[in-house]
Amino acid sequence: MKPETESFFERVYEVARLIPYGRVTSYGAIAKYLGAARSARIVGYAMNGSSDKDVPAHRVVNRKGLLTGKHHFEGTNLMQQLLENEGVEVVDNQIQNLESIYWEPSKEL
């Protein structure tokens, strides 16, 4: 991995670690906060590689609240189970009441 990519991934992890318990944000919101608004996919790549980095990647979903990264978690429904353990309601792989639990880093930090 190139040093600049590694550095960007670390910045993504720093933001993701700040997502409050029981809240979610999107790949795009993290990218925008880091000044790379068109890099939501790169944020997704960072989340895919975060399993050994103590990052709550389960709290990062797509802009519509879909659990698009769930196949990167061990087991079939681990991402959903982790969210539900925090009180987040998930139906058909989609966060319910997204507006009320959505965390926007650019407004919160």
PDB file as gemmi writes it, atoms N, CA and C in Angstrom:
CRYST1    1.000    1.000    1.000  90.00  90.00  90.00 P 1                      
ATOM      1  N   MET A   1       0.842  -1.182   0.000  1.00  0.00           N  
ATOM      2  CA  MET A   1       0.000   0.000   0.000  1.00  0.00           C  
ATOM      3  C   MET A   1       0.890   1.248   0.000  1.00  0.00           C  
ATOM      4  N   LYS A   2       0.512   2.228  -0.781  1.00  0.00           N  
ATOM      5  CA  LYS A   2       1.289   3.470  -0.850  1.00  0.00           C  
ATOM      6  C   LYS A   2       1.154   4.238   0.460  1.00  0.00           C  
ATOM      7  N   PRO A   3       2.207   4.965   0.859  1.00  0.00           N  
ATOM      8  CA  PRO A   3       2.146   5.725   2.119  1.00  0.00           C  
ATOM      9  C   PRO A   3       0.966   6.698   2.184  1.00  0.00           C  
ATOM     10  N   GLU A   4       0.635   7.372   1.060  1.00  0.00           N  
ATOM     11  CA  GLU A   4      -0.476   8.327   1.114  1.00  0.00           C  
ATOM     12  C   GLU A   4      -1.813   7.615   1.320  1.00  0.00           C  
ATOM     13  N   THR A   5      -1.950   6.409   0.753  1.00  0.00           N  
ATOM     14  CA  THR A   5      -3.169   5.628   0.969  1.00  0.00           C  
ATOM     15  C   THR A   5      -3.241   5.176   2.413  1.00  0.00           C  
ATOM     16  N   GLU A   6      -2.124   4.703   2.930  1.00  0.00           N  
ATOM     17  CA  GLU A   6      -2.066   4.256   4.314  1.00  0.00           C  
ATOM     18  C   GLU A   6      -2.432   5.401   5.257  1.00  0.00           C  
ATOM     19  N   SER A   7      -1.921   6.579   4.977  1.00  0.00           N  
ATOM     20  CA  SER A   7      -2.211   7.751   5.788  1.00  0.00           C  
ATOM     21  C   SER A   7      -3.706   8.098   5.725  1.00  0.00           C  
ATOM     22  N   PHE A   8      -4.288   8.039   4.533  1.00  0.00           N  
ATOM     23  CA  PHE A   8      -5.712   8.331   4.384  1.00  0.00           C  
ATOM     24  C   PHE A   8      -6.530   7.303   5.166  1.00  0.00           C  
ATOM     25  N   PHE A   9      -6.167   6.026   5.060  1.00  0.00           N  
ATOM     26  CA  PHE A   9      -6.880   4.987   5.792  1.00  0.00           C  
ATOM     27  C   PHE A   9      -6.828   5.266   7.297  1.00  0.00           C  
ATOM     28  N   GLU A  10      -5.667   5.667   7.814  1.00  0.00           N  
ATOM     29  CA  GLU A  10      -5.545   5.964   9.240  1.00  0.00           C  
ATOM     30  C   GLU A  10      -6.453   7.128   9.637  1.00  0.00           C  
ATOM     31  N   ARG A  11      -6.561   8.125   8.787  1.00  0.00           N  
ATOM     32  CA  ARG A  11      -7.460   9.256   9.061  1.00  0.00           C  
ATOM     33  C   ARG A  11      -8.917   8.793   9.054  1.00  0.00           C  
ATOM     34  N   VAL A  12      -9.257   7.890   8.142  1.00  0.00           N  
ATOM     35  CA  VAL A  12     -10.609   7.310   8.107  1.00  0.00           C  
ATOM     36  C   VAL A  12     -10.884   6.580   9.419  1.00  0.00           C  
ATOM     37  N   TYR A  13      -9.912   5.789   9.881  1.00  0.00           N  
ATOM     38  CA  TYR A  13     -10.090   5.032  11.123  1.00  0.00           C  
ATOM     39  C   TYR A  13     -10.274   5.972  12.313  1.00  0.00           C  
ATOM     40  N   GLU A  14      -9.531   7.066  12.334  1.00  0.00           N  
ATOM     41  CA  GLU A  14      -9.664   8.038  13.434  1.00  0.00           C  
ATOM     42  C   GLU A  14     -11.085   8.584  13.498  1.00  0.00           C  
ATOM     43  N   VAL A  15     -11.653   8.934  12.348  1.00  0.00           N  
ATOM     44  CA  VAL A  15     -13.026   9.460  12.317  1.00  0.00           C  
ATOM     45  C   VAL A  15     -14.012   8.367  12.718  1.00  0.00           C  
ATOM     46  N   ALA A  16     -13.840   7.173  12.175  1.00  0.00           N  
ATOM     47  CA  ALA A  16     -14.770   6.078  12.476  1.00  0.00           C  
ATOM     48  C   ALA A  16     -14.789   5.749  13.966  1.00  0.00           C  
ATOM     49  N   ARG A  17     -13.657   5.870  14.614  1.00  0.00           N  
ATOM     50  CA  ARG A  17     -13.597   5.589  16.061  1.00  0.00           C  
ATOM     51  C   ARG A  17     -14.411   6.596  16.873  1.00  0.00           C  
ATOM     52  N   LEU A  18     -14.740   7.730  16.294  1.00  0.00           N  
ATOM     53  CA  LEU A  18     -15.500   8.771  16.992  1.00  0.00           C  
ATOM     54  C   LEU A  18     -17.015   8.621  16.840  1.00  0.00           C  
ATOM     55  N   ILE A  19     -17.456   7.704  15.973  1.00  0.00           N  
ATOM     56  CA  ILE A  19     -18.899   7.525  15.777  1.00  0.00           C  
ATOM     57  C   ILE A  19     -19.487   7.016  17.094  1.00  0.00           C  
ATOM     58  N   PRO A  20     -20.455   7.740  17.630  1.00  0.00           N  
ATOM     59  CA  PRO A  20     -21.019   7.337  18.919  1.00  0.00           C  
ATOM     60  C   PRO A  20     -21.750   5.991  18.870  1.00  0.00           C  
ATOM     61  N   TYR A  21     -21.749   5.317  19.991  1.00  0.00           N  
ATOM     62  CA  TYR A  21     -22.483   4.072  20.180  1.00  0.00           C  
ATOM     63  C   TYR A  21     -23.939   4.298  19.792  1.00  0.00           C  
ATOM     64  N   GLY A  22     -24.506   3.377  19.001  1.00  0.00           N  
ATOM     65  CA  GLY A  22     -25.912   3.478  18.628  1.00  0.00           C  
ATOM     66  C   GLY A  22     -26.189   4.443  17.497  1.00  0.00           C  
ATOM     67  N   ARG A  23     -25.146   4.964  16.870  1.00  0.00           N  
ATOM     68  CA  ARG A  23     -25.296   5.898  15.751  1.00  0.00           C  
ATOM     69  C   ARG A  23     -24.573   5.334  14.537  1.00  0.00           C  
ATOM     70  N   VAL A  24     -24.879   5.842  13.364  1.00  0.00           N  
ATOM     71  CA  VAL A  24     -24.196   5.420  12.135  1.00  0.00           C  
ATOM     72  C   VAL A  24     -23.861   6.644  11.294  1.00  0.00           C  
ATOM     73  N   THR A  25     -22.920   6.463  10.386  1.00  0.00           N  
ATOM     74  CA  THR A  25     -22.596   7.486   9.401  1.00  0.00           C  
ATOM     75  C   THR A  25     -22.364   6.786   8.072  1.00  0.00           C  
ATOM     76  N   SER A  26     -22.065   7.557   7.045  1.00  0.00           N  
ATOM     77  CA  SER A  26     -21.870   6.969   5.722  1.00  0.00           C  
ATOM     78  C   SER A  26     -20.421   7.099   5.259  1.00  0.00           C  
ATOM     79  N   TYR A  27     -20.077   6.281   4.289  1.00  0.00           N  
ATOM     80  CA  TYR A  27     -18.745   6.349   3.688  1.00  0.00           C  
ATOM     81  C   TYR A  27     -18.509   7.756   3.142  1.00  0.00           C  
ATOM     82  N   GLY A  28     -19.516   8.293   2.470  1.00  0.00           N  
ATOM     83  CA  GLY A  28     -19.404   9.617   1.869  1.00  0.00           C  
ATOM     84  C   GLY A  28     -19.234  10.728   2.888  1.00  0.00           C  
ATOM     85  N   ALA A  29     -19.904  10.607   4.026  1.00  0.00           N  
ATOM     86  CA  ALA A  29     -19.782  11.639   5.060  1.00  0.00           C  
ATOM     87  C   ALA A  29     -18.367  11.678   5.618  1.00  0.00           C  
ATOM     88  N   ILE A  30     -17.763  10.496   5.793  1.00  0.00           N  
ATOM     89  CA  ILE A  30     -16.385  10.453   6.271  1.00  0.00           C  
ATOM     90  C   ILE A  30     -15.454  11.052   5.223  1.00  0.00           C  
ATOM     91  N   ALA A  31     -15.651  10.669   3.961  1.00  0.00           N  
ATOM     92  CA  ALA A  31     -14.817  11.194   2.874  1.00  0.00           C  
ATOM     93  C   ALA A  31     -14.922  12.718   2.800  1.00  0.00           C  
ATOM     94  N   LYS A  32     -16.141  13.220   2.876  1.00  0.00           N  
ATOM     95  CA  LYS A  32     -16.366  14.677   2.809  1.00  0.00           C  
ATOM     96  C   LYS A  32     -15.670  15.376   3.980  1.00  0.00           C  
ATOM     97  N   TYR A  33     -15.803  14.816   5.166  1.00  0.00           N  
ATOM     98  CA  TYR A  33     -15.179  15.406   6.343  1.00  0.00           C  
ATOM     99  C   TYR A  33     -13.659  15.485   6.182  1.00  0.00           C  
ATOM    100  N   LEU A  34     -13.083  14.481   5.524  1.00  0.00           N  
ATOM    101  CA  LEU A  34     -11.630  14.439   5.333  1.00  0.00           C  
ATOM    102  C   LEU A  34     -11.175  15.252   4.127  1.00  0.00           C  
ATOM    103  N   GLY A  35     -12.109  15.971   3.500  1.00  0.00           N  
ATOM    104  CA  GLY A  35     -11.752  16.825   2.376  1.00  0.00           C  
ATOM    105  C   GLY A  35     -11.574  16.075   1.071  1.00  0.00           C  
ATOM    106  N   ALA A  36     -12.149  14.881   0.999  1.00  0.00           N  
ATOM    107  CA  ALA A  36     -12.040  14.054  -0.206  1.00  0.00           C  
ATOM    108  C   ALA A  36     -13.432  13.563  -0.587  1.00  0.00           C  
ATOM    109  N   ALA A  37     -14.331  14.505  -0.834  1.00  0.00           N  
ATOM    110  CA  ALA A  37     -15.753  14.214  -1.018  1.00  0.00           C  
ATOM    111  C   ALA A  37     -16.047  13.121  -2.043  1.00  0.00           C  
ATOM    112  N   ARG A  38     -15.187  12.951  -3.016  1.00  0.00           N  
ATOM    113  CA  ARG A  38     -15.453  11.952  -4.059  1.00  0.00           C  
ATOM    114  C   ARG A  38     -14.788  10.608  -3.754  1.00  0.00           C  
ATOM    115  N   SER A  39     -14.382  10.405  -2.534  1.00  0.00           N  
ATOM    116  CA  SER A  39     -13.627   9.204  -2.172  1.00  0.00           C  
ATOM    117  C   SER A  39     -14.381   8.240  -1.254  1.00  0.00           C  
ATOM    118  N   ALA A  40     -15.699   8.209  -1.361  1.00  0.00           N  
ATOM    119  CA  ALA A  40     -16.487   7.306  -0.517  1.00  0.00           C  
ATOM    120  C   ALA A  40     -16.056   5.858  -0.710  1.00  0.00           C  
ATOM    121  N   ARG A  41     -15.746   5.490  -1.933  1.00  0.00           N  
ATOM    122  CA  ARG A  41     -15.337   4.103  -2.206  1.00  0.00           C  
ATOM    123  C   ARG A  41     -14.022   3.769  -1.497  1.00  0.00           C  
ATOM    124  N   ILE A  42     -13.106   4.737  -1.441  1.00  0.00           N  
ATOM    125  CA  ILE A  42     -11.828   4.516  -0.754  1.00  0.00           C  
ATOM    126  C   ILE A  42     -12.080   4.343   0.748  1.00  0.00           C  
ATOM    127  N   VAL A  43     -13.041   5.096   1.283  1.00  0.00           N  
ATOM    128  CA  VAL A  43     -13.408   4.922   2.691  1.00  0.00           C  
ATOM    129  C   VAL A  43     -13.918   3.493   2.892  1.00  0.00           C  
ATOM    130  N   GLY A  44     -14.692   2.998   1.939  1.00  0.00           N  
ATOM    131  CA  GLY A  44     -15.168   1.617   1.999  1.00  0.00           C  
ATOM    132  C   GLY A  44     -14.019   0.625   2.010  1.00  0.00           C  
ATOM    133  N   TYR A  45     -13.015   0.858   1.175  1.00  0.00           N  
ATOM    134  CA  TYR A  45     -11.840  -0.014   1.161  1.00  0.00           C  
ATOM    135  C   TYR A  45     -11.143   0.014   2.528  1.00  0.00           C  
ATOM    136  N   ALA A  46     -11.068   1.199   3.117  1.00  0.00           N  
ATOM    137  CA  ALA A  46     -10.452   1.318   4.439  1.00  0.00           C  
ATOM    138  C   ALA A  46     -11.243   0.504   5.465  1.00  0.00           C  
ATOM    139  N   MET A  47     -12.573   0.605   5.415  1.00  0.00           N  
ATOM    140  CA  MET A  47     -13.404  -0.154   6.355  1.00  0.00           C  
ATOM    141  C   MET A  47     -13.204  -1.660   6.161  1.00  0.00           C  
ATOM    142  N   ASN A  48     -13.056  -2.094   4.910  1.00  0.00           N  
ATOM    143  CA  ASN A  48     -12.859  -3.526   4.633  1.00  0.00           C  
ATOM    144  C   ASN A  48     -11.602  -4.049   5.306  1.00  0.00           C  
ATOM    145  N   GLY A  49     -10.594  -3.206   5.438  1.00  0.00           N  
ATOM    146  CA  GLY A  49      -9.332  -3.634   6.026  1.00  0.00           C  
ATOM    147  C   GLY A  49      -9.144  -3.243   7.467  1.00  0.00           C  
ATOM    148  N   SER A  50     -10.224  -2.936   8.148  1.00  0.00           N  
ATOM    149  CA  SER A  50     -10.108  -2.391   9.508  1.00  0.00           C  
ATOM    150  C   SER A  50     -10.322  -3.415  10.613  1.00  0.00           C  
ATOM    151  N   SER A  51     -10.527  -4.665  10.285  1.00  0.00           N  
ATOM    152  CA  SER A  51     -10.933  -5.647  11.296  1.00  0.00           C  
ATOM    153  C   SER A  51      -9.948  -5.803  12.452  1.00  0.00           C  
ATOM    154  N   ASP A  52      -8.670  -5.576  12.226  1.00  0.00           N  
ATOM    155  CA  ASP A  52      -7.684  -5.725  13.306  1.00  0.00           C  
ATOM    156  C   ASP A  52      -7.233  -4.379  13.871  1.00  0.00           C  
ATOM    157  N   LYS A  53      -8.004  -3.334  13.628  1.00  0.00           N  
ATOM    158  CA  LYS A  53      -7.590  -1.987  14.019  1.00  0.00           C  
ATOM    159  C   LYS A  53      -8.488  -1.337  15.068  1.00  0.00           C  
ATOM    160  N   ASP A  54      -9.364  -2.094  15.710  1.00  0.00           N  
ATOM    161  CA  ASP A  54     -10.256  -1.557  16.736  1.00  0.00           C  
ATOM    162  C   ASP A  54     -11.077  -0.381  16.198  1.00  0.00           C  
ATOM    163  N   VAL A  55     -11.717  -0.610  15.052  1.00  0.00           N  
ATOM    164  CA  VAL A  55     -12.543   0.403  14.390  1.00  0.00           C  
ATOM    165  C   VAL A  55     -13.979  -0.133  14.329  1.00  0.00           C  
ATOM    166  N   PRO A  56     -14.966   0.661  14.751  1.00  0.00           N  
ATOM    167  CA  PRO A  56     -16.358   0.199  14.694  1.00  0.00           C  
ATOM    168  C   PRO A  56     -16.921   0.326  13.269  1.00  0.00           C  
ATOM    169  N   ALA A  57     -16.366  -0.468  12.358  1.00  0.00           N  
ATOM    170  CA  ALA A  57     -16.747  -0.397  10.942  1.00  0.00           C  
ATOM    171  C   ALA A  57     -18.226  -0.716  10.725  1.00  0.00           C  
ATOM    172  N   HIS A  58     -18.839  -1.430  11.665  1.00  0.00           N  
ATOM    173  CA  HIS A  58     -20.258  -1.754  11.525  1.00  0.00           C  
ATOM    174  C   HIS A  58     -21.133  -0.501  11.571  1.00  0.00           C  
ATOM    175  N   ARG A  59     -20.604   0.595  12.057  1.00  0.00           N  
ATOM    176  CA  ARG A  59     -21.370   1.847  12.147  1.00  0.00           C  
ATOM    177  C   ARG A  59     -21.269   2.687  10.875  1.00  0.00           C  
ATOM    178  N   VAL A  60     -20.618   2.175   9.851  1.00  0.00           N  
ATOM    179  CA  VAL A  60     -20.484   2.907   8.593  1.00  0.00           C  
ATOM    180  C   VAL A  60     -21.298   2.177   7.530  1.00  0.00           C  
ATOM    181  N   VAL A  61     -22.272   2.875   6.973  1.00  0.00           N  
ATOM    182  CA  VAL A  61     -23.205   2.299   5.995  1.00  0.00           C  
ATOM    183  C   VAL A  61     -23.234   3.186   4.755  1.00  0.00           C  
ATOM    184  N   ASN A  62     -23.978   2.791   3.744  1.00  0.00           N  
ATOM    185  CA  ASN A  62     -24.053   3.678   2.584  1.00  0.00           C  
ATOM    186  C   ASN A  62     -25.034   4.816   2.863  1.00  0.00           C  
ATOM    187  N   ARG A  63     -25.118   5.766   1.967  1.00  0.00           N  
ATOM    188  CA  ARG A  63     -25.914   6.987   2.219  1.00  0.00           C  
ATOM    189  C   ARG A  63     -27.394   6.729   2.402  1.00  0.00           C  
ATOM    190  N   LYS A  64     -27.868   5.566   1.951  1.00  0.00           N  
ATOM    191  CA  LYS A  64     -29.277   5.212   2.112  1.00  0.00           C  
ATOM    192  C   LYS A  64     -29.515   4.342   3.345  1.00  0.00           C  
ATOM    193  N   GLY A  65     -28.439   4.065   4.084  1.00  0.00           N  
ATOM    194  CA  GLY A  65     -28.563   3.252   5.282  1.00  0.00           C  
ATOM    195  C   GLY A  65     -28.473   1.761   5.033  1.00  0.00           C  
ATOM    196  N   LEU A  66     -28.010   1.378   3.861  1.00  0.00           N  
ATOM    197  CA  LEU A  66     -27.866  -0.044   3.548  1.00  0.00           C  
ATOM    198  C   LEU A  66     -26.562  -0.591   4.115  1.00  0.00           C  
ATOM    199  N   LEU A  67     -26.600  -1.836   4.578  1.00  0.00           N  
ATOM    200  CA  LEU A  67     -25.415  -2.494   5.123  1.00  0.00           C  
ATOM    201  C   LEU A  67     -24.583  -3.073   3.977  1.00  0.00           C  
ATOM    202  N   THR A  68     -24.055  -2.213   3.138  1.00  0.00           N  
ATOM    203  CA  THR A  68     -23.335  -2.658   1.941  1.00  0.00           C  
ATOM    204  C   THR A  68     -22.014  -3.332   2.266  1.00  0.00           C  
ATOM    205  N   GLY A  69     -21.459  -3.116   3.440  1.00  0.00           N  
ATOM    206  CA  GLY A  69     -20.188  -3.734   3.799  1.00  0.00           C  
ATOM    207  C   GLY A  69     -20.325  -5.023   4.585  1.00  0.00           C  
ATOM    208  N   LYS A  70     -21.536  -5.526   4.719  1.00  0.00           N  
ATOM    209  CA  LYS A  70     -21.767  -6.665   5.617  1.00  0.00           C  
ATOM    210  C   LYS A  70     -21.018  -7.924   5.212  1.00  0.00           C  
ATOM    211  N   HIS A  71     -20.728  -8.100   3.937  1.00  0.00           N  
ATOM    212  CA  HIS A  71     -20.035  -9.322   3.513  1.00  0.00           C  
ATOM    213  C   HIS A  71     -18.566  -9.326   3.931  1.00  0.00           C  
ATOM    214  N   HIS A  72     -18.069  -8.215   4.467  1.00  0.00           N  
ATOM    215  CA  HIS A  72     -16.695  -8.158   4.957  1.00  0.00           C  
ATOM    216  C   HIS A  72     -16.584  -8.527   6.435  1.00  0.00           C  
ATOM    217  N   PHE A  73     -17.717  -8.814   7.057  1.00  0.00           N  
ATOM    218  CA  PHE A  73     -17.731  -9.230   8.461  1.00  0.00           C  
ATOM    219  C   PHE A  73     -17.828 -10.752   8.516  1.00  0.00           C  
ATOM    220  N   GLU A  74     -17.215 -11.341   9.540  1.00  0.00           N  
ATOM    221  CA  GLU A  74     -17.313 -12.790   9.710  1.00  0.00           C  
ATOM    222  C   GLU A  74     -18.764 -13.170   9.983  1.00  0.00           C  
ATOM    223  N   GLY A  75     -19.159 -14.328   9.503  1.00  0.00           N  
ATOM    224  CA  GLY A  75     -20.532 -14.775   9.716  1.00  0.00           C  
ATOM    225  C   GLY A  75     -21.484 -14.071   8.767  1.00  0.00           C  
ATOM    226  N   THR A  76     -22.701 -14.500   8.764  1.00  0.00           N  
ATOM    227  CA  THR A  76     -23.664 -13.984   7.807  1.00  0.00           C  
ATOM    228  C   THR A  76     -24.233 -12.630   8.201  1.00  0.00           C  
ATOM    229  N   ASN A  77     -24.540 -12.458   9.473  1.00  0.00           N  
ATOM    230  CA  ASN A  77     -25.236 -11.241   9.913  1.00  0.00           C  
ATOM    231  C   ASN A  77     -24.507 -10.488  11.007  1.00  0.00           C  
ATOM    232  N   LEU A  78     -23.190 -10.609  11.083  1.00  0.00           N  
ATOM    233  CA  LEU A  78     -22.465  -9.986  12.187  1.00  0.00           C  
ATOM    234  C   LEU A  78     -22.643  -8.468  12.216  1.00  0.00           C  
ATOM    235  N   MET A  79     -22.574  -7.817  11.061  1.00  0.00           N  
ATOM    236  CA  MET A  79     -22.727  -6.356  11.027  1.00  0.00           C  
ATOM    237  C   MET A  79     -24.093  -5.960  11.597  1.00  0.00           C  
ATOM    238  N   GLN A  80     -25.130  -6.644  11.154  1.00  0.00           N  
ATOM    239  CA  GLN A  80     -26.473  -6.359  11.649  1.00  0.00           C  
ATOM    240  C   GLN A  80     -26.576  -6.635  13.145  1.00  0.00           C  
ATOM    241  N   GLN A  81     -26.006  -7.751  13.598  1.00  0.00           N  
ATOM    242  CA  GLN A  81     -26.066  -8.101  15.016  1.00  0.00           C  
ATOM    243  C   GLN A  81     -25.365  -7.048  15.880  1.00  0.00           C  
ATOM    244  N   LEU A  82     -24.206  -6.576  15.413  1.00  0.00           N  
ATOM    245  CA  LEU A  82     -23.489  -5.547  16.172  1.00  0.00           C  
ATOM    246  C   LEU A  82     -24.317  -4.270  16.273  1.00  0.00           C  
ATOM    247  N   LEU A  83     -24.945  -3.882  15.175  1.00  0.00           N  
ATOM    248  CA  LEU A  83     -25.796  -2.684  15.194  1.00  0.00           C  
ATOM    249  C   LEU A  83     -27.006  -2.885  16.107  1.00  0.00           C  
ATOM    250  N   GLU A  84     -27.650  -4.027  15.993  1.00  0.00           N  
ATOM    251  CA  GLU A  84     -28.827  -4.292  16.824  1.00  0.00           C  
ATOM    252  C   GLU A  84     -28.464  -4.343  18.302  1.00  0.00           C  
ATOM    253  N   ASN A  85     -27.258  -4.823  18.620  1.00  0.00           N  
ATOM    254  CA  ASN A  85     -26.798  -4.822  20.018  1.00  0.00           C  
ATOM    255  C   ASN A  85     -26.672  -3.403  20.559  1.00  0.00           C  
ATOM    256  N   GLU A  86     -26.529  -2.426  19.665  1.00  0.00           N  
ATOM    257  CA  GLU A  86     -26.438  -1.020  20.070  1.00  0.00           C  
ATOM    258  C   GLU A  86     -27.801  -0.325  19.988  1.00  0.00           C  
ATOM    259  N   GLY A  87     -28.846  -1.086  19.703  1.00  0.00           N  
ATOM    260  CA  GLY A  87     -30.185  -0.518  19.652  1.00  0.00           C  
ATOM    261  C   GLY A  87     -30.594   0.008  18.290  1.00  0.00           C  
ATOM    262  N   VAL A  88     -29.808  -0.259  17.263  1.00  0.00           N  
ATOM    263  CA  VAL A  88     -30.123   0.197  15.909  1.00  0.00           C  
ATOM    264  C   VAL A  88     -31.035  -0.840  15.256  1.00  0.00           C  
ATOM    265  N   GLU A  89     -32.151  -0.363  14.724  1.00  0.00           N  
ATOM    266  CA  GLU A  89     -33.093  -1.272  14.074  1.00  0.00           C  
ATOM    267  C   GLU A  89     -32.710  -1.448  12.605  1.00  0.00           C  
ATOM    268  N   VAL A  90     -32.593  -2.726  12.189  1.00  0.00           N  
ATOM    269  CA  VAL A  90     -32.226  -3.057  10.814  1.00  0.00           C  
ATOM    270  C   VAL A  90     -33.291  -3.997  10.251  1.00  0.00           C  
ATOM    271  N   VAL A  91     -33.854  -3.642   9.092  1.00  0.00           N  
ATOM    272  CA  VAL A  91     -34.832  -4.485   8.413  1.00  0.00           C  
ATOM    273  C   VAL A  91     -34.384  -4.635   6.965  1.00  0.00           C  
ATOM    274  N   ASP A  92     -34.280  -5.869   6.501  1.00  0.00           N  
ATOM    275  CA  ASP A  92     -33.846  -6.147   5.121  1.00  0.00           C  
ATOM    276  C   ASP A  92     -32.549  -5.422   4.779  1.00  0.00           C  
ATOM    277  N   ASN A  93     -31.568  -5.548   5.668  1.00  0.00           N  
ATOM    278  CA  ASN A  93     -30.231  -4.951   5.474  1.00  0.00           C  
ATOM    279  C   ASN A  93     -30.238  -3.423   5.397  1.00  0.00           C  
ATOM    280  N   GLN A  94     -31.269  -2.787   5.922  1.00  0.00           N  
ATOM    281  CA  GLN A  94     -31.329  -1.328   5.894  1.00  0.00           C  
ATOM    282  C   GLN A  94     -31.659  -0.774   7.273  1.00  0.00           C  
ATOM    283  N   ILE A  95     -30.913   0.278   7.633  1.00  0.00           N  
ATOM    284  CA  ILE A  95     -31.136   0.966   8.906  1.00  0.00           C  
ATOM    285  C   ILE A  95     -32.508   1.639   8.875  1.00  0.00           C  
ATOM    286  N   GLN A  96     -33.261   1.448   9.931  1.00  0.00           N  
ATOM    287  CA  GLN A  96     -34.554   2.122  10.072  1.00  0.00           C  
ATOM    288  C   GLN A  96     -34.331   3.421  10.853  1.00  0.00           C  
ATOM    289  N   ASN A  97     -35.130   4.417  10.619  1.00  0.00           N  
ATOM    290  CA  ASN A  97     -34.999   5.713  11.302  1.00  0.00           C  
ATOM    291  C   ASN A  97     -33.600   6.299  11.129  1.00  0.00           C  
ATOM    292  N   LEU A  98     -33.068   6.193   9.927  1.00  0.00           N  
ATOM    293  CA  LEU A  98     -31.709   6.652   9.649  1.00  0.00           C  
ATOM    294  C   LEU A  98     -31.504   8.108  10.059  1.00  0.00           C  
ATOM    295  N   GLU A  99     -32.465   8.958   9.767  1.00  0.00           N  
ATOM    296  CA  GLU A  99     -32.324  10.394  10.069  1.00  0.00           C  
ATOM    297  C   GLU A  99     -32.099  10.650  11.552  1.00  0.00           C  
ATOM    298  N   SER A 100     -32.732   9.853  12.395  1.00  0.00           N  
ATOM    299  CA  SER A 100     -32.633  10.114  13.836  1.00  0.00           C  
ATOM    300  C   SER A 100     -31.342   9.590  14.462  1.00  0.00           C  
ATOM    301  N   ILE A 101     -30.658   8.646  13.808  1.00  0.00           N  
ATOM    302  CA  ILE A 101     -29.425   8.108  14.399  1.00  0.00           C  
ATOM    303  C   ILE A 101     -28.195   8.436  13.560  1.00  0.00           C  
ATOM    304  N   TYR A 102     -28.403   9.171  12.478  1.00  0.00           N  
ATOM    305  CA  TYR A 102     -27.292   9.492  11.580  1.00  0.00           C  
ATOM    306  C   TYR A 102     -26.338  10.486  12.237  1.00  0.00           C  
ATOM    307  N   TRP A 103     -25.069  10.186  12.167  1.00  0.00           N  
ATOM    308  CA  TRP A 103     -24.019  11.033  12.735  1.00  0.00           C  
ATOM    309  C   TRP A 103     -23.229  11.666  11.600  1.00  0.00           C  
ATOM    310  N   GLU A 104     -23.229  12.978  11.543  1.00  0.00           N  
ATOM    311  CA  GLU A 104     -22.558  13.730  10.478  1.00  0.00           C  
ATOM    312  C   GLU A 104     -21.270  14.315  11.041  1.00  0.00           C  
ATOM    313  N   PRO A 105     -20.100  13.740  10.692  1.00  0.00           N  
ATOM    314  CA  PRO A 105     -18.849  14.215  11.282  1.00  0.00           C  
ATOM    315  C   PRO A 105     -18.581  15.701  11.065  1.00  0.00           C  
ATOM    316  N   SER A 106     -18.953  16.230   9.909  1.00  0.00           N  
ATOM    317  CA  SER A 106     -18.671  17.646   9.644  1.00  0.00           C  
ATOM    318  C   SER A 106     -19.493  18.576  10.547  1.00  0.00           C  
ATOM    319  N   LYS A 107     -20.593  18.080  11.100  1.00  0.00           N  
ATOM    320  CA  LYS A 107     -21.410  18.902  12.002  1.00  0.00           C  
ATOM    321  C   LYS A 107     -21.118  18.610  13.467  1.00  0.00           C  
ATOM    322  N   GLU A 108     -20.529  17.443  13.740  1.00  0.00           N  
ATOM    323  CA  GLU A 108     -20.327  17.008  15.118  1.00  0.00           C  
ATOM    324  C   GLU A 108     -18.909  17.256  15.629  1.00  0.00           C  
ATOM    325  N   LEU A 109     -17.949  17.328  14.689  1.00  0.00           N  
ATOM    326  CA  LEU A 109     -16.551  17.464  15.126  1.00  0.00           C  
ATOM    327  C   LEU A 109     -16.030  18.876  14.927  1.00  0.00           C  
TER     328      LEU A 109                                                      
END                                                                             
